[in-house]
Amino acid sequence: MTSTITLAEALAAGPVVLDGGMSNQLESAGHDLSDELWSARLLAEQPEAITEAHLAYFEAGADVAITSSYQATFEGFGKRGIGRERAAELLALSVELAREAARQAQRKGVARPLWVAASVGPYGAMLADGSEYRGRYGLSVDELERFHRPRLEVLAAARPDVLALETVPDADEAEALLRAVRGLDVPAWLSYSVAGERTRAGQPLEEAFALAADADEVIAVGVNCCVPEDVERAVETAARVTGKPVVVYPNSGEAWDAEARAWNGRSSFTPEEVLGWRASGARLIGGCCRVGPEAVAGIARSLKA
């Protein structure tokens, strides 16, 4: 652990700054992510690039780095000819690279506590066809639990500070993930991708958040990779339904075209918005896709002014 206090303790004391999008930071450094493994491909090919991306966010003011394991799965690596043993090594490496970035940041004078969140993307992220923004894969809760548990075990064994169950489009998948984290001895946050006041699969957010209300493993509940305009009502609902600290990290407001594998539209994200989110109950605040170090620096300034 790179901090002397736990993330849960820090959230009880005040707001904590998350990082921004890993993929856009890697792309801005010239890396091609136009394949199904996305940023996870660099775990095998250029791991130092991932450390540099994490470091940029720590230096910008982020307190928490989310690992590059969002799209890293045994099945996804298997499609590329990477066996299970090597895939497990790469999953564990994602945590170590974030840890190394934290060590480098501290050697460069960053004196505040830093934490590492191991990213666990939804089943749809492995499919790489945009279904992570729809849910309803045709799988049962039991089948989704069996999919998620093996990589959660590997990531938990690498001892991150927290497991980030993120961009979850469907309450059924959330139920599977909440089952799968039991007994791993690592806390987690649960974050839905939403549209308006519903999950991407169409369930009311009150029902979706309620699944985590009594889950002892879950230290924060909220939303990510949604447009900024959908955040405030979701934060209010999460805080009211669960009584837990709320995590929020929207994307820039642009839209993802899964077929073209490109973003389009205009950004609507402004760092000043975070003060309203904090007032509504958000405590773990950052950005997702297309939100870079400059915006994270703005978030940190707003929250810590």
C-alpha positions as CSV (number, residue, x, y, z in Angstrom):
1,M,0.0,0.0,0.0
2,T,1.4,3.4,-1.0
3,S,-0.7,5.2,1.7
4,T,-0.7,4.8,5.5
5,I,-4.5,5.2,5.6
6,T,-7.0,3.2,3.6
7,L,-9.1,4.6,0.8
8,A,-12.2,4.1,2.9
9,E,-10.7,6.2,5.7
10,A,-9.8,8.9,3.3
11,L,-13.3,9.0,1.8
12,A,-14.7,9.4,5.3
13,A,-12.4,12.5,5.8
14,G,-13.2,14.3,2.5
15,P,-13.1,14.2,-1.3
16,V,-10.5,12.1,-3.1
17,V,-9.4,12.7,-6.7
18,L,-9.5,10.0,-9.3
19,D,-7.5,9.9,-12.5
20,G,-8.8,10.4,-16.0
21,G,-9.0,8.2,-19.1
22,M,-6.1,5.8,-19.6
23,S,-6.8,5.3,-23.3
24,N,-6.8,8.9,-24.3
25,Q,-3.6,9.5,-22.3
26,L,-1.9,6.6,-24.1
27,E,-3.2,7.8,-27.5
28,S,-1.9,11.3,-26.9
29,A,1.5,9.8,-26.4
30,G,1.3,8.2,-29.8
31,H,0.1,4.7,-29.0
32,D,-2.3,2.9,-31.4
33,L,-5.1,1.3,-29.4
34,S,-7.3,0.3,-32.3
35,D,-7.7,-3.4,-31.5
36,E,-10.0,-5.4,-29.3
37,L,-7.6,-5.4,-26.3
38,W,-7.4,-1.6,-26.3
39,S,-5.0,-0.3,-23.6
40,A,-4.6,-3.9,-22.2
41,R,-2.5,-4.7,-25.3
42,L,0.3,-2.5,-23.9
43,L,0.6,-4.6,-20.8
44,A,2.3,-7.2,-23.0
45,E,4.0,-4.9,-25.5
46,Q,4.9,-1.6,-23.8
47,P,4.2,-1.7,-20.1
48,E,6.4,1.3,-19.5
49,A,3.9,3.4,-21.4
50,I,1.2,2.5,-18.9
51,T,3.4,3.6,-16.0
52,E,4.1,6.9,-17.7
53,A,0.3,7.5,-18.2
54,H,-0.4,6.8,-14.5
55,L,2.4,9.1,-13.5
56,A,1.0,11.9,-15.6
57,Y,-2.3,11.7,-13.6
58,F,-0.6,11.5,-10.2
59,E,1.5,14.6,-11.1
60,A,-1.7,16.3,-12.3
61,G,-3.3,15.8,-8.8
62,A,-4.9,12.4,-8.9
63,D,-4.9,10.5,-5.6
64,V,-6.1,7.2,-7.2
65,A,-4.8,5.4,-10.3
66,I,-7.2,3.0,-12.1
67,T,-5.2,0.2,-13.7
68,S,-5.1,-0.7,-17.3
69,S,-7.0,-4.0,-16.7
70,Y,-10.4,-2.8,-17.8
71,Q,-10.4,-4.9,-21.0
72,A,-7.9,-7.5,-19.7
73,T,-9.6,-10.9,-19.5
74,F,-8.5,-14.5,-19.9
75,E,-10.9,-14.8,-22.8
76,G,-9.7,-11.6,-24.5
77,F,-6.0,-12.5,-24.1
78,G,-6.8,-16.0,-25.3
79,K,-8.1,-14.7,-28.6
80,R,-4.6,-13.2,-29.1
81,G,-2.9,-16.5,-28.4
82,I,-1.9,-15.6,-24.8
83,G,-2.4,-18.5,-22.4
84,R,-3.9,-18.3,-19.0
85,E,-0.7,-18.3,-17.0
86,R,0.7,-15.4,-19.0
87,A,-2.7,-13.6,-18.9
88,A,-2.6,-13.9,-15.1
89,E,0.8,-12.4,-15.1
90,L,-0.4,-9.5,-17.2
91,L,-3.4,-8.9,-14.9
92,A,-1.1,-8.7,-11.9
93,L,1.4,-6.5,-13.8
94,S,-1.4,-3.9,-14.3
95,V,-1.4,-3.4,-10.5
96,E,2.4,-3.3,-10.2
97,L,2.7,-0.7,-13.0
98,A,0.3,1.6,-11.1
99,R,2.2,1.0,-7.9
100,E,5.5,1.9,-9.7
101,A,4.0,5.1,-11.0
102,A,3.0,6.0,-7.4
103,R,6.5,5.3,-6.2
104,Q,7.9,7.5,-9.0
105,A,5.5,10.2,-8.2
106,Q,6.6,10.2,-4.5
107,R,10.2,10.2,-5.5
108,K,9.5,13.3,-7.6
109,G,8.0,15.1,-4.6
110,V,4.3,14.1,-4.5
111,A,3.8,13.9,-0.8
112,R,0.0,13.1,-0.5
113,P,-1.4,9.6,0.0
114,L,-1.8,7.6,-3.3
115,W,-3.9,4.5,-4.0
116,V,-4.3,1.9,-6.7
117,A,-7.7,0.7,-8.0
118,A,-7.7,-2.5,-10.0
119,S,-10.1,-2.0,-12.9
120,V,-12.7,-4.7,-13.6
121,G,-14.6,-3.9,-16.7
122,P,-17.9,-5.5,-17.7
123,Y,-18.4,-8.6,-19.8
124,G,-19.2,-6.4,-22.7
125,A,-15.7,-4.9,-22.6
126,M,-14.3,-8.3,-23.6
127,L,-16.7,-8.5,-26.5
128,A,-15.3,-5.1,-27.8
129,D,-18.5,-4.4,-29.7
130,G,-20.1,-1.6,-27.6
131,S,-22.3,-4.0,-25.7
132,E,-20.8,-2.7,-22.4
133,Y,-23.1,0.3,-23.1
134,R,-26.2,-1.9,-23.5
135,G,-25.9,-4.9,-21.1
136,R,-28.4,-7.7,-21.5
137,Y,-25.8,-10.2,-22.9
138,G,-28.1,-13.2,-22.7
139,L,-26.1,-14.6,-19.8
140,S,-27.4,-15.6,-16.4
141,V,-26.1,-14.0,-13.1
142,D,-24.4,-17.3,-12.4
143,E,-22.7,-17.3,-15.8
144,L,-21.5,-13.7,-15.3
145,E,-20.2,-14.6,-11.9
146,R,-18.1,-17.5,-13.3
147,F,-16.7,-15.1,-15.9
148,H,-15.6,-12.5,-13.5
149,R,-14.4,-14.5,-10.5
150,P,-11.1,-15.8,-11.9
151,R,-9.7,-12.5,-12.9
152,L,-10.9,-10.9,-9.7
153,E,-9.0,-13.5,-7.8
154,V,-5.8,-12.7,-9.7
155,L,-6.2,-9.0,-9.3
156,A,-7.0,-9.3,-5.6
157,A,-3.9,-11.4,-5.1
158,A,-1.9,-8.5,-6.5
159,R,-3.1,-6.5,-3.5
160,P,-4.5,-3.3,-5.0
161,D,-6.1,-0.9,-2.5
162,V,-9.5,-1.4,-4.1
163,L,-11.2,-3.2,-6.9
164,A,-13.0,-0.9,-9.4
165,L,-16.1,-2.7,-10.6
166,E,-16.7,-0.1,-13.3
167,T,-18.8,0.8,-16.4
168,V,-21.4,-1.8,-15.3
169,P,-24.4,-1.5,-17.7
170,D,-26.8,-3.9,-16.1
171,A,-28.0,-4.6,-12.6
172,D,-27.8,-8.4,-13.3
173,E,-24.0,-8.0,-13.9
174,A,-23.7,-5.9,-10.8
175,E,-25.3,-8.7,-8.8
176,A,-22.8,-11.1,-10.3
177,L,-19.8,-8.9,-9.5
178,L,-21.0,-8.4,-5.9
179,R,-21.1,-12.1,-5.5
180,A,-17.7,-12.5,-7.1
181,V,-15.9,-10.1,-4.8
182,R,-17.0,-11.9,-1.6
183,G,-14.2,-13.4,0.4
184,L,-11.4,-11.7,-1.6
185,D,-10.3,-9.5,1.3
186,V,-10.0,-6.4,-0.9
187,P,-12.6,-3.6,-0.8
188,A,-14.4,-2.6,-4.0
189,W,-16.4,0.2,-5.5
190,L,-19.4,-0.4,-7.9
191,S,-19.9,2.1,-10.7
192,Y,-22.6,1.9,-13.3
193,S,-22.7,3.4,-16.8
194,V,-26.1,5.1,-17.0
195,A,-28.4,7.0,-19.3
196,G,-30.6,9.5,-17.5
197,E,-31.9,7.9,-14.3
198,R,-31.5,4.3,-15.5
199,T,-28.7,1.8,-16.1
200,R,-27.8,1.3,-19.7
201,A,-29.9,-1.9,-19.6
202,G,-32.9,0.2,-18.5
203,Q,-33.2,-0.7,-14.8
204,P,-34.1,2.2,-12.4
205,L,-31.0,3.5,-10.6
206,E,-32.7,3.2,-7.2
207,E,-33.0,-0.6,-7.7
208,A,-29.5,-0.9,-9.2
209,F,-27.8,1.0,-6.3
210,A,-29.8,-0.9,-3.7
211,L,-28.0,-4.1,-4.6
212,A,-24.8,-2.6,-3.0
213,A,-26.4,-1.0,0.0
214,D,-25.7,-3.9,2.4
215,A,-22.5,-5.2,0.7
216,D,-19.8,-4.9,3.3
217,E,-17.1,-5.2,0.6
218,V,-18.3,-2.1,-1.2
219,I,-16.9,1.2,0.0
220,A,-18.4,3.5,-2.7
221,V,-21.2,3.3,-5.2
222,G,-21.8,5.6,-8.2
223,V,-21.5,6.1,-12.0
224,N,-18.8,6.4,-14.6
225,C,-18.4,6.8,-18.4
226,C,-21.7,8.6,-18.7
227,V,-22.2,12.1,-19.9
228,P,-21.6,14.8,-17.3
229,E,-25.2,15.9,-17.5
230,D,-26.4,12.6,-16.0
231,V,-24.1,12.8,-13.0
232,E,-25.8,14.9,-10.4
233,R,-29.2,13.1,-10.1
234,A,-27.3,9.8,-10.1
235,V,-25.1,11.0,-7.2
236,E,-28.1,12.1,-5.2
237,T,-29.8,8.7,-5.8
238,A,-26.7,6.7,-4.9
239,A,-26.1,8.6,-1.7
240,R,-29.8,8.4,-0.6
241,V,-30.2,4.7,-1.4
242,T,-26.9,3.3,-0.1
243,G,-25.7,5.8,2.5
244,K,-22.2,5.1,1.1
245,P,-19.7,7.6,-0.3
246,V,-20.4,8.1,-4.0
247,V,-17.9,7.6,-6.8
248,V,-18.3,9.6,-10.0
249,Y,-16.1,9.9,-13.1
250,P,-18.0,10.8,-16.3
251,N,-16.6,10.9,-19.8
252,S,-16.1,14.1,-21.7
253,G,-19.6,14.1,-23.0
254,E,-18.6,12.9,-26.5
255,A,-20.1,9.7,-27.9
256,W,-18.4,6.4,-28.7
257,D,-18.9,4.9,-32.1
258,A,-18.2,1.2,-31.5
259,E,-18.1,0.3,-35.2
260,A,-15.7,3.1,-36.1
261,R,-13.9,2.7,-32.8
262,A,-13.8,6.5,-32.4
263,W,-15.3,9.3,-30.4
264,N,-17.4,12.0,-31.9
265,G,-19.3,15.1,-30.8
266,R,-18.2,17.9,-28.4
267,S,-16.9,17.8,-24.9
268,S,-19.3,19.1,-22.2
269,F,-17.1,18.3,-19.2
270,T,-15.9,21.2,-17.0
271,P,-13.9,20.7,-13.8
272,E,-16.0,23.3,-12.0
273,E,-19.0,20.9,-12.1
274,V,-17.4,18.8,-9.4
275,L,-18.4,21.2,-6.7
276,G,-22.1,20.4,-7.3
277,W,-21.4,16.7,-7.4
278,R,-19.5,17.0,-4.1
279,A,-22.5,18.9,-2.6
280,S,-24.8,16.1,-3.7
281,G,-22.7,13.4,-1.9
282,A,-19.8,12.5,-4.3
283,R,-16.5,11.8,-2.5
284,L,-14.4,9.9,-5.1
285,I,-14.3,12.2,-8.2
286,G,-12.5,12.1,-11.5
287,G,-13.0,11.6,-15.2
288,C,-13.3,8.7,-17.6
289,C,-12.8,8.6,-21.4
290,R,-11.4,11.8,-23.0
291,V,-10.8,13.4,-19.7
292,G,-7.0,14.0,-19.5
293,P,-4.5,15.3,-16.9
294,E,-5.3,18.9,-17.5
295,A,-8.9,18.3,-16.6
296,V,-7.9,16.2,-13.6
297,A,-5.7,19.0,-12.4
298,G,-8.7,21.3,-12.6
299,I,-10.8,18.8,-10.6
300,A,-8.0,18.7,-7.9
301,R,-7.9,22.5,-7.7
302,S,-11.7,22.7,-7.4
303,L,-11.9,20.1,-4.7
304,K,-8.9,21.1,-2.6
305,A,-9.2,24.9,-2.9
